[in-house]
């Protein structure tokens, strides 16, 4: 028993002394190639094992022949170990170089492609992480390109929408200054209308910027869907009467929701105004509300004739204003043509007609921000906005969480 203990102690001391001598070399080589590092670690292990073996052999007073045999065994084993470490180190280094080369493609058009057979589990995990990062980066780049294109289109559309009313305002102001306006009262009324339109456009831009910046503040309260719809209908009814569009009840269940009343009223108002402007005279716009699982679904259905299938995914994009399918048949003029005396007559009439044509073409006097605001406000409530074609027109739906899921059967009047 004592002999075995002595052997263990001698082997440990020999290995420890060899390790202390070789450890600085391993430390100095830690920032070199993985091949050199693995070779240094393997050499440290071989030297420690050899030192321990030789120390034990010397203590056992082996014969010269037996001692040579021990040295040969140690030397051959160490050489094979060092060769294996060198081989595996070169393989890991090659895998690392392949992964490094592949990592340079992260964010490129082709995208990241991981090496076929990473030599270690760590490199395989790193390759998988880089592949996932590349996919997220590619998706982010696609979103950025889409947002950039949308931003450029929005700037172009807003520039157009601003140019038309501003031209009309300038022409009417010049007519009033020159004293050639036959009915100054009508000019003042029209100028007020155009200013209100421009003010509404600026308000929409400010609201959209708050939504996109994530700074929209919601004041949540428990309210009835019936009250929200009633407020929105009261606001939209004058426009519906002016255009000869009937607002009908599509079935409204008085369900409780916890929302920002002002925000959701604006959402419904935007949807109703959009539907009324897209619906021809004598058409109908129906509003409905019902429960779907733990959600409340509010819907506005019009008679616009439908939206082309290729446009449906873009309806809620910033700046989208539809195509001819969303344009109602010619009805009442959206803008009253003003005809002053000669001189300013042509410019004012042209500006007024241009404004009317723009409204009829787009079906919206704004810059295509209304539906983008709808989506932003609804998503801020944890809901979802969608649209699909239905019967004679299209159906816009927003989903909102109920006020109290534990009492899902509760209704408020």
N, C-alpha and C positions, 0 to 999 in steps of 0.2 A: 504493500500500500504506500509506504514511504517512497519507494523507488518511482512509482507512478506519479506521486506528487512532485518529486524532484524533476521528472521529465516534463511535466506540465509547466512548472515554474521556469525551467530553462528555455523551453520553447517560447513561452510568453515573453521572457526577457529579451531573447534574441530577436523575436519579431518586433517588439516594441522599440529596441535600439535601432533596428534597420528602418522602421517606420519613421522615427524621429529624424533620422538622417535624410531620408528621401522626401519627407513631407514638404520642405521648402520648395523643392523642385516642382512638385505638383501644384503648389500655390502660385508659383511664378508663371506656370503654363496655363492657368485657368482661363485666360482670355484668348488663348490661341485656338487653332482649329480643333474641332471635336475629335479628329483623328489623333492629334498630339495629346489631347487631354485623356482620352481613353487609354492610349499607350502608356502614358505616365502613371495612371491609376493601376493598370495591369502590372506594370513594372514594379510599382510599390508593393503590390500583393505578392509577386514572385520573389522579390528580394526579402520581404518579411518571412515568407514561408521557408525560403532557403536558409536564412539566418537561424531560424528556430530549429530547423532540421540539423544543420551543421553543429549547433551548440549541443544538441542532444547526442549526436553521434560522437562528438569529442568526449563528452562526459561518460559515455558507455565504453570507452576504451576499445573501440572496434579495431579489428585488424586493418592493415593497410589495404588489403583487397576489398574488404567489406566497406571501408570508408570511401574508396573510389567508386564502388557500386552506388553508394548513396549519392555521391556528387553527380554521377552520370544521370541517375534518375531525376534528381532535382534540376539539372541543366536541361534535360530533354523536356521535362514537364514545363519548365519555365519558358523555353523557346516556343513550345506549342501554344502555351497560354498567350504569350506576347504576339505570336502570329495571328491567333484568333482575334485578339483585341484589335490588332491593326486592320484585319479584314472587316470586322464588324464596324469599326470606326470609319473606314473608308465608305462603307455602304450607307451609314447614317449621314456622313458628310455629303455624299452624292444626293441623298434624299432631301437634305436641308437646302442644297443648292437648287434643286428642282423646285422646291416649295418657295424659295426666295424669288426665283425667276417667275413663278406663277403669281406670286403676290404683287408683282409689278403690274399685272393686268387688272387688278381691282380698280373698278371705276372706269375701265375702258369700254369701248363700244362692244367688243366681243364678250366682255365679262370674264370673271375669274373661273378657271378650270383647274381643279385640284389634281395633283399627280395621281397616277393610277394606283400605285402601291407604296404608300409611305412606310418606311422601315420600322418605325416605332409607333406605339399607341399615342405618345405625346404629339408627334408630328401629324398623325392622322387627326387628332382632336384639333390641332391648330389649323389644319387644312379645312376641316369642317367649319370652324369658326370664321375663317377667311371667306369661305364660300357663302355662308349666311350673311356676313358683312357686305360682301359684294352684291348679293341679291337686294339687301336693304338699300344700299347706295344706289343701285340701278333704279330701284323703284322711286327713291327720293329724287334722282335726276329726272326721271320721267314726270314726276309731279311738278318739279321746278320748271321744266320746259313747258308743261301745260299751263302752269300759273303765269309764266312769263308771256306765253302767247295770249292767254286770256287778258293779262294786264295791258298788252299792246292794243288788243282789239277794243278793250274798254276805253282806253285813252282816245282811240280814234273815234269811237262811237260818241263819247261824251263831247269831244271837240265838235263833231257834227251837230249834236243836239244843242250845244251851246250857241253855235254859229247861227242857226236858224232863228231862234227867238231874239237873239241879240240884234240880228239884222233887221227884224221887224220892229223892235223897240227903237233902234236908231232911226229907221225911216219914219216911224210915227212921231218921234220926238222932233225930227226935222220938219215934218209937216206942221206940227203945232207951233214950232218956232217961226216958220215962214208965214203962218196964218192962212194956210191953204186947206186946212181941215174943215170939211163941211159940217161935221158933227163932233166937236171936241170931246163931248161926254162919252161917246162910243170909243174914241181913241184912248181916253183915260181908263175906261173899263177894260179894254183889251190889254193895255199896258200892265194893268194890275194883274190880270190873268197870267200874262207871260212871266211877270216877276214872281208870282206865287209858284208857277211851274218850276222856275229856276231855283227858288228856295227849297221846294220839295226835292229837287235833284240833289242839292247840296246836303240836305238832311239825310237822304238815302246814302250818299257817299260816306258821311260821318258815321252813320249807324253800321254800315258794312265794314268800315275800318275798325270800329270797336269790336265787332264780331270776329274779324280775322286776327286781331291782336289779342283776343282772349280776355278783353277787359270789359265785356258786357256784364253788367250787374243786374241780377234778377231779384225781385222782391216777391218771394213766394207766399202764396196765401191759398187757403181752401175755398174754391169757388165752384159754381155749377157750370157745366158745359152749356146749359140752356142760356144762362146769363151772358156768357161770352159770345155765343152766336147771335143773341138778340142785339147786343151792342154793335157787333160788326154789321148786321143787317140794317140797323138804323142809320149807320154811316154811309152804307153803299146804296141805299134805296133811292136817293135823289139822282144818282148817276144812272141807275137802272131805269127810272121813270123817264129820264131825258132820252135814253136810247131805245125806249120801247121794249125793254127786257123784263120778263116777269121773274121775281124771286119766289121760289116755292120751298115748302118744307118737305124734305126727303126722308123725314123720320128722325126726330131728335130726342134721344133718351136723356133725361136730366141727370147725368152722372157727375159725381164729384171728382175734381182734379185739384192737384196742388201745383199751381203755376204762377207765373208773373202775369197778372190779368192784362196789363197794358201791352206787354209783349205779344201774348197770344191773340189779343184783339187786333193788333197790327198784322199778325200773320193771317188771320181770317180776312181782314180788310184787304190785304194785298191779293189774296187768292180770289176774293169776290170781285174786286176791281178788274183784275186780269181776266176773269171769266166773263164779266159783263162786256168788256171792250172787245172780246173775241167772239161774242155771240151776236148773231144778226137780230134785227128788230123782229118782234113777235116770238123770239126764242125764250128759253127758260134757263135759269140757273138754280140748281137744287143744292140745298145744304142738309147734311145728315150727320148724325153722331150715334155710335153704338159701341158696345163693349166687345173686345176680342181678348179672351183670356184675362191677363192682368193689365191690359191696356185699353185706352179709350181712343177710338178712331174717329176723327173728324174728316168729312169729305165734302168737296165742292165739285159738282158736276155741271158742265156747260154743254152748249150746242155749237161748238166751234168748228165741227167737221173733222176733228181729229188731228193728231200730230204725226208726221212721218216717223216711222219706226226708228230710222237712223238718228233722229233728233231727240228721241225720248231720254237717252242717257245724259243729254246736255241741257235739259230744261232748267235745272237749278244752278247751272254754271253762271259765274259772274259775267254780265254783259249779254247773255243769250236773250234774244227777243223774237225768236221764231221765224217762220217762213210764211209763204202765201197761204199755207193750210190753216194758219192761225188768224188770217185776215178776214173779217166779216164782210159780207157784201156791202156795197156802198149804201149808206143810209143818210142819216143826218150829218151835215157838215160838222167836222170837229172844230173848225175855226171859222169865224165869221169874216168874210172878205170886206175890207174897208176900202172905200173908193173916194178919195179926196179930189180936189180940183187938179187940173193939169200941173205937171211939174213933179210932185211927190206921189201922184196917183199910181204910177206904174211900179215904183219901188215898194210901196206899202202893200199893194195888192199882190205882187209877186212874193213878198215875204210871207204874207198871210197864207197864200195858197201853198207855198212850200212847207209851212208848218203843218197844214192840214194833210198834205200828201205824206209827210213823215209819220204822222199819227196813224193814218190808215194803213200804211205799209207795214208798220211794226205792231200795230195793235196796242201800243203803249206809249204814253207821253213821256215816260221816264227813260233812263239809260240802260234798261235791262237789269236793274238791281233788285227789283221787287222779289223775285223768286229766290235769288241768292240770299236775301235777308230772311225770307221764310225759312229756308233750310238752316241758316245759322242760328236763328232764335229757337227753332224746334230742337236742334241737336244740343243746344245749350241746356235745354230742359231734360236731356236724356232721351229724346224721342227720335222720330225718323220721318222724313218727308219723301213722298213718292208720287208718281203719275203714271197713268196708263190710259189707253183709249177705251172708251165705253160708249156703246150705242151711237148717238148722233154727235158725240164730242169726246171730251177727255175728262178724266176724273182725277183730281188732286186729293191726296190723302195725307194726313199728318197723324202720327200716333203719339200719345202722351201717357205716362204712368198714372194710374188712379191715385186718388188722395189717400186711400187706406186699403191696402191689399187684404188685410185681415177681415175687413168687412166689405168684401167685393160685391155683395148684393145690395149694399146701402145706396140709396138715391136721395138727391136733394132737389127741392123744387125751386 
